[in-house]
Amino acid sequence: MKYLLPILLLSIGFVSCERDEDPNRISVSDLYKDFKVMESLDSEGLDSIDFEQKQNTFFTAEFNKPIIWELSVTGDKSGAQKNISGFSNELNEVNAVWDGSTTKFPMFKSGESCSVELNFPAEDTTLVLDKSITIEKAKVDEGVIIADFENGNKYRDDWDWFFQSGVSFFNLKSTKNAAQGKYYYKMFGECDWDWLVGMIHIPDTGDISNVPGTNKEYKPFGLSSDPENLYFNVLLNVREENAVLLINFKEDDNMDGVYDADNEDEYTIWLEGLEPGWQLISRKYSDLTAGGENESTPKGNGMRNPESLKIIDVLLLANPTSGPTRVDMDYMIFTEDEPLKP
């Protein structure tokens, strides 16, 4: 027992020494220092960036103590924002990288310049980058784009649509406030005798002549066959609280080029009560359910097979007594491995 106390003291000494040498340790005295900027905000990467080619830039700054900071990049034309935050005594190529992605819609656009600010919530201090960052080409997302509504096209020639006569309006709109690019799809209307205000019908882009038995593989939308690895993404702007959106995914289970509602699967996304403003909706394909608001049993093989997806229907719904409703839609895309990171 007489050797126990010296051994404990020696052990504590070793632990103390190891902690003192920890470069990530923050002392209380550091936290209560008066805040000072040692090196002001700067960009050390490219100032003119081609995000389409996966270029990026990063920002630097240094302070005399660790502190919570908030960096914001704002598109001068689009108003798009990228927000990066952290707690550290510096900004560098690890914690302050910008790859062209967007935090607040709309998305950044090619050819625009961007301003950069650095704020500290606990201090009355704002640092402004003394130069602009120019986007040569905006970021391009990898995936299967179903619709981005660009090039002045209302819809593909093979799309179909329906809306209640005289009280509904479904059409393409051009504005700088589109979530992506210049165009979005406006769904607006009213129906006092039915929940359905209107819908758009999006068939597959595949060649239905390439059915099994030919020398080509028939893959309607060209999607992955792994529902656990596939995400459906769409940008929505809900303009009225009464809006309900139903998105149907109809599978051609037997791959004969035709969807049979009585014998093949249909899965859904039911959306209501969304906050106003542009927002990203992402769903893993394996999480889709049948039956809309009231889940039911699929009528086909009961397996989610994205490679056999034949039709996507988008229905705008509202209680007939609730008056006009509106949802804007943009940039419908399937991505693999993870949800869209715009």
Beta strands, then each sheet from edge to edge (+ up, - down):
strand 1: 37-43
strand 2: 48-50
strand 3: 57-75
strand 4: 81-91
strand 5: 97-98
strand 6: 113-119
strand 7: 126-128
strand 8: 133-137
strand 9: 144-147
strand 10: 160-163
strand 11: 168-174
strand 12: 183-189
strand 13: 196-203
strand 14: 230-238
strand 15: 244-251
strand 16: 266-272
strand 17: 277-284
strand 18: 309-317
strand 19: 325-336
sheet 1: 1+ 3- 4+
sheet 2: 1+ 3- 5+
sheet 3: 1+ 3- 6+ 7-
sheet 4: 1+ 3- 6+ 8- 2-
sheet 5: 9+ 19- 12+ 11-
sheet 6: 9+ 19- 14+ 17-
sheet 7: 10+ 13- 18+ 15- 16+
end
